[in-house]
Amino acid sequence: MKQILKKIFIENDTVKKVEDQSKIAFSLIPAPDMKSAEGGLVVSFVTTFFMAENHETTKMSEVYFTPTTSFTGQYSFPIQSYIYTKDNKYNFIGDYRFMIYPQFTYGLGGNSSKDPQSEVDYQQIRFYQFISRKIKGDFRLGLGFQLDKYESISEDSDIDVPTDFEKYQEGDYSDELSSGIAFQALYDSRKNILNPVQGYYFEADYRINSSIFGSDTHWQSIYIDARKYHSFSEKRHKVLASRAFYWAVFDGKPHYLDLPSIGWDRYGKTGRGFTRNRYRSNSLLYLETEYRTDITKNGFIGAVFFGNISSVSNLDTYRFTNWTPAIGTGLRIKWNKMNNCNLALDYGVSKDDWTFRVGLSENF
């Protein structure tokens, strides 16, 4: 709140140099979490810091904790980290979570149903850890371990025919452990990971699940996330951001809950305008563009305008034949001046669906 009050009464340029930022900055916001299918409460904790005094040679690190609860009995406790060591020599990306997460299913593939087919209830433990080493400049290579444990799986359906979940699982509702190693290529030239104004981000992960690593089933996946940021002003916040995201599984049969789905990328940021899990199949392609600008001269209040289009493949062919667009807008309130963190309020709408999201960082 101190940063907010200072922003109201003290007018400054909206583009802030990294070297002026404090070593540690902490932000907190409790807020309603409203979506088209469920509503609840989300509490966002964001801590940014530098692992060395020289901010020119060592980039910003981040730890994000966003516990949520919903009116439909969902409980999620995720911790996500993105940490650079001194001089960016090593990078540690973590995703750890415990979830009690009943969710609606809408079928598989691009022709999924408008209304839910069933509700699948389960508990999930996730442990993802990547370690990458600087190779040259902003490019790095790394290795990771990824584990997803699903327990107490059950399905409740009101329709008279078998659901896509039941058909895909062949009636098997037993616990599932998916675990394996992943190879990573990473390029990240952003200076501020909460609110980027320039640079590129590219991540490619190749995951191999095998009984050698404790997995119940064998399958592989590829996860590609590419982003570009362009600023139109050196003093004002006028940024065009674009993202292309691709996620696919192959060479085996993963559990239904391991299939690529809208809203289930690592940070849960794909699919503004869509209920999470609305579309699911063995591959997902997602494209998004957003324009970010100031409303007030001092940058205390800003706005974003975005559009996205996505498609999940036909389950048997991996072909993308159905594309679904969404558009939306959002309000930005400067929440922490030290790390340029914004309170983000986003409303997105698509055909027969909508979302309202609250967070303490830009969507990508």
C-alpha positions in Angstrom: 0.0 0.0 0.0 2.9 2.3 0.7 4.0 2.1 -2.9 0.5 2.8 -4.1 0.1 6.0 -2.1 3.5 7.2 -3.2 2.5 6.6 -6.8 -0.7 8.6 -6.4 1.1 11.7 -5.1 4.5 11.4 -6.7 4.8 11.7 -10.5 7.7 9.9 -12.2 8.5 8.5 -15.6 6.8 5.1 -16.0 9.8 3.2 -17.4 12.2 2.4 -14.6 15.8 1.4 -14.8 16.7 -2.0 -13.4 19.7 -0.6 -11.5 17.4 1.6 -9.4 15.5 -1.3 -8.1 16.0 -2.6 -4.6 17.5 -6.0 -4.1 14.4 -7.5 -2.6 10.8 -6.5 -3.3 7.7 -8.2 -1.9 4.1 -7.9 -3.1 0.8 -9.4 -1.7 -2.8 -9.2 -2.8 -5.9 -11.2 -1.7 -8.7 -11.0 -4.3 -11.8 -12.8 -5.6 -11.0 -15.4 -8.3 -14.0 -15.3 -10.6 -14.3 -17.5 -13.6 -17.1 -18.7 -15.8 -17.4 -22.1 -14.2 -16.3 -21.4 -10.6 -15.4 -18.6 -8.3 -13.4 -18.3 -5.2 -10.5 -16.6 -3.5 -6.8 -16.2 -4.6 -4.0 -14.8 -2.6 -0.9 -13.8 -4.6 2.5 -13.5 -3.0 5.3 -12.4 -5.3 8.9 -11.8 -4.2 11.6 -10.6 -6.6 15.3 -10.3 -5.7 18.8 -10.3 -7.1 21.4 -12.9 -6.2 24.2 -10.4 -6.6 24.7 -6.7 -6.1 25.4 -5.9 -9.7 22.0 -5.9 -11.4 23.6 -5.4 -14.8 25.3 -8.8 -14.7 22.8 -10.7 -12.7 19.1 -10.7 -13.7 16.0 -10.5 -11.5 14.8 -13.7 -9.8 11.2 -14.4 -8.7 9.3 -16.7 -6.3 5.5 -16.8 -6.8 3.0 -18.3 -4.3 -0.7 -18.2 -5.3 -2.9 -20.3 -3.0 -6.5 -20.5 -4.3 -9.8 -21.9 -3.2 -13.1 -22.0 -5.0 -16.8 -22.3 -4.2 -16.7 -25.7 -6.0 -14.2 -27.4 -3.6 -11.0 -26.6 -5.4 -7.9 -26.0 -3.3 -4.5 -25.3 -4.9 -1.2 -24.5 -3.3 1.4 -23.8 -6.0 4.9 -22.3 -5.6 6.8 -21.3 -8.7 10.3 -20.1 -8.9 12.6 -18.5 -11.5 16.0 -17.9 -10.0 19.3 -16.7 -11.5 22.6 -17.2 -9.6 25.4 -14.6 -9.8 26.3 -13.5 -13.3 23.4 -15.6 -14.6 25.6 -18.7 -14.5 22.8 -21.0 -13.5 19.1 -20.7 -13.7 16.6 -22.7 -11.5 13.0 -23.1 -12.6 10.7 -24.8 -10.2 7.0 -25.7 -10.1 5.8 -27.4 -6.9 2.1 -27.8 -6.0 -0.5 -29.7 -4.1 -4.0 -29.6 -5.4 -7.4 -30.9 -4.5 -9.0 -30.2 -7.8 -12.4 -31.3 -9.0 -12.8 -30.0 -12.5 -15.4 -30.3 -15.3 -14.5 -32.2 -18.5 -15.8 -31.2 -21.9 -14.5 -34.0 -24.0 -11.4 -34.4 -26.2 -10.4 -32.7 -29.4 -11.7 -29.6 -31.2 -15.3 -30.7 -31.2 -15.7 -30.8 -27.4 -19.1 -30.2 -25.9 -20.5 -26.8 -24.9 -21.7 -28.1 -21.6 -19.6 -30.3 -19.2 -19.7 -34.1 -19.7 -18.7 -34.8 -16.1 -16.8 -33.7 -13.1 -13.5 -35.5 -12.4 -12.3 -35.3 -8.8 -8.6 -35.9 -7.8 -5.7 -34.9 -5.8 -2.3 -33.9 -7.4 1.2 -33.5 -6.2 3.6 -31.9 -8.6 7.4 -31.5 -8.5 9.1 -29.9 -11.4 12.7 -28.8 -11.2 15.0 -27.5 -14.0 18.6 -26.5 -13.8 20.2 -24.8 -16.7 23.7 -23.4 -17.3 24.7 -20.3 -19.3 26.3 -21.2 -22.6 26.6 -17.9 -24.3 24.9 -14.6 -23.7 21.3 -15.2 -22.9 21.3 -18.8 -24.2 21.4 -21.7 -21.8 20.9 -25.5 -21.8 19.6 -27.5 -18.9 18.2 -30.7 -17.4 15.0 -31.2 -15.4 13.0 -33.8 -13.5 9.2 -33.7 -13.7 6.8 -35.6 -11.5 3.0 -35.6 -11.4 1.2 -37.9 -8.9 -2.6 -38.2 -9.2 -4.6 -39.8 -6.4 -8.2 -40.5 -5.4 -9.5 -40.1 -9.0 -13.2 -40.4 -9.5 -15.8 -39.2 -12.0 -19.4 -38.0 -11.6 -21.5 -37.8 -14.8 -25.1 -37.0 -15.5 -25.1 -38.0 -19.1 -26.4 -41.4 -20.3 -23.5 -42.3 -22.6 -19.8 -43.0 -21.7 -17.8 -39.7 -21.3 -14.6 -39.1 -23.2 -12.8 -39.4 -19.9 -14.2 -42.9 -19.3 -13.5 -44.0 -22.9 -10.0 -42.6 -22.9 -9.2 -44.2 -19.5 -11.0 -47.4 -20.5 -12.8 -47.3 -17.2 -9.5 -47.2 -15.2 -9.7 -44.7 -12.3 -6.6 -45.9 -10.4 -3.9 -43.6 -9.1 -1.2 -42.5 -11.6 2.4 -41.5 -11.3 4.0 -39.7 -14.3 7.7 -39.0 -13.9 10.7 -38.5 -16.1 13.6 -36.3 -17.1 13.4 -33.4 -19.5 16.0 -31.6 -21.6 15.7 -27.8 -21.8 16.9 -25.1 -24.2 16.3 -21.6 -22.9 16.8 -18.1 -24.2 15.7 -15.2 -22.1 16.8 -11.6 -22.7 14.1 -9.9 -20.5 15.3 -7.6 -17.8 12.1 -7.6 -15.7 10.3 -10.9 -15.6 7.2 -9.5 -13.9 6.6 -6.7 -16.3 8.8 -7.1 -19.4 9.2 -4.1 -21.8 11.8 -5.5 -24.2 13.5 -8.7 -25.2 12.8 -12.3 -26.2 11.9 -15.4 -24.3 12.1 -18.9 -25.8 11.9 -22.2 -23.9 11.8 -25.7 -25.4 11.4 -28.8 -23.1 11.6 -32.4 -24.2 10.2 -34.8 -21.6 10.7 -38.5 -21.4 8.6 -40.5 -19.0 9.7 -44.0 -18.3 9.6 -46.8 -15.6 13.3 -46.1 -15.2 12.3 -42.9 -13.5 9.4 -44.4 -11.6 6.6 -43.6 -14.1 3.6 -45.9 -14.4 3.4 -45.3 -18.1 5.8 -44.5 -20.9 5.2 -41.4 -23.1 7.0 -38.3 -24.3 6.1 -34.6 -24.7 7.4 -31.4 -26.1 6.7 -28.0 -24.6 7.6 -24.8 -26.6 7.0 -21.2 -25.3 8.1 -18.3 -27.5 7.5 -14.6 -26.6 8.6 -11.2 -28.0 8.3 -7.7 -26.4 8.7 -4.4 -28.2 8.5 -1.0 -26.5 7.4 2.0 -28.5 8.6 4.6 -26.0 11.7 5.2 -23.8 9.7 7.1 -21.1 6.2 5.8 -21.3 4.8 2.3 -21.0 3.7 1.4 -24.5 4.6 -2.3 -25.1 3.4 -4.8 -27.7 3.8 -8.4 -26.5 3.3 -11.6 -28.5 3.3 -15.2 -27.6 3.3 -18.6 -29.4 2.8 -21.7 -27.4 2.8 -25.4 -28.5 2.5 -28.5 -26.3 2.1 -32.1 -27.5 2.4 -35.6 -26.1 3.3 -38.7 -28.2 5.0 -42.1 -28.2 2.7 -43.6 -25.6 -0.6 -43.0 -23.8 -0.4 -40.5 -20.9 -3.2 -40.2 -18.4 -6.1 -38.0 -19.3 -5.0 -35.4 -16.8 -1.5 -35.3 -18.4 -3.0 -34.4 -21.8 -2.3 -30.8 -23.0 -5.2 -28.5 -22.0 -6.1 -24.8 -22.2 -5.1 -23.0 -19.0 -2.7 -25.8 -17.9 0.6 -24.4 -19.1 3.2 -24.1 -16.3 2.0 -20.7 -15.1 -1.6 -21.3 -15.9 -1.7 -18.2 -18.1 -3.0 -19.5 -21.5 -6.6 -19.1 -22.4 -7.9 -15.8 -21.2 -11.6 -16.0 -22.2 -11.8 -19.8 -21.7 -12.6 -21.8 -18.6 -9.6 -23.8 -17.6 -9.7 -27.3 -19.1 -12.3 -26.2 -21.6 -10.3 -27.8 -24.5 -8.0 -30.8 -24.2 -6.3 -33.3 -26.5 -2.9 -34.7 -27.4 -1.6 -31.3 -28.7 -2.4 -27.7 -28.2 -1.4 -24.6 -30.2 -2.0 -21.1 -28.7 -1.2 -17.6 -30.1 -1.7 -14.4 -28.3 -0.9 -10.7 -28.7 -1.4 -7.9 -26.2 -0.9 -4.1 -26.2 0.0 -2.5 -22.8 -0.2 1.2 -22.2 -0.5 3.9 -19.5 -3.8 5.7 -18.7 -2.4 8.2 -16.2 0.8 10.2 -17.0 2.6 8.9 -14.0 1.9 5.2 -14.9 -0.1 4.5 -11.7 -3.0 3.2 -13.8 -2.7 1.4 -17.1 -4.6 -0.8 -19.5 -4.1 -3.8 -21.8 -6.0 -5.0 -24.9 -5.5 -8.6 -26.0 -6.6 -11.2 -28.4 -5.8 -14.9 -28.7 -6.6 -17.9 -30.8 -6.1 -21.5 -29.9 -6.8 -25.0 -31.1 -6.4 -28.5 -29.8 -5.8 -31.3 -32.3 -8.0 -34.2 -33.3 -7.0 -36.9 -30.9 -6.2 -39.6 -33.5 -4.6 -37.4 -36.2 -2.8 -34.5 -34.4 -4.4 -32.2 -37.0 -5.7 -28.8 -36.0 -9.1 -28.2 -37.6 -11.1 -26.2 -35.1 -9.8 -22.7 -34.0 -11.4 -20.7 -31.2 -10.6 -16.9 -30.8 -11.0 -14.7 -27.7 -10.6 -11.0 -27.0 -10.4 -9.0 -23.9 -9.1 -6.0 -21.9 -7.6 -5.4 -18.5 -6.8 -2.7 -15.9 -3.3 -2.3 -14.4 -2.6 -0.6 -11.1 1.0 0.0 -10.0 1.3 -2.3 -6.9 5.0 -2.1 -6.2 7.2 0.6 -7.6 10.5 -1.2 -6.6 10.0 -4.1 -9.1 7.5 -2.4 -11.4 4.8 -5.0 -10.3 1.2 -4.4 -11.4 -2.1 -5.5 -10.0 -3.6 -7.1 -13.1 -7.4 -7.4 -13.6 -8.2 -9.1 -16.9 -11.6 -9.8 -18.5 -11.7 -12.1 -21.5 -14.6 -13.4 -23.6 -15.0 -16.1 -26.2 -17.9 -17.9 -27.8 -20.1 -19.2 -24.9 -17.3 -18.5 -22.3 -15.6 -15.8 -20.3 -13.0 -15.4 -17.5 -12.0 -12.7 -15.0 -8.5 -13.1 -13.7 -6.5 -11.3 -10.9 -2.8 -11.5 -10.5 0.4 -9.6 -9.6 2.3 -10.0 -12.9 1.7 -9.6 -16.6 0.0 -12.6 -18.3 3.2 -13.4 -20.1 
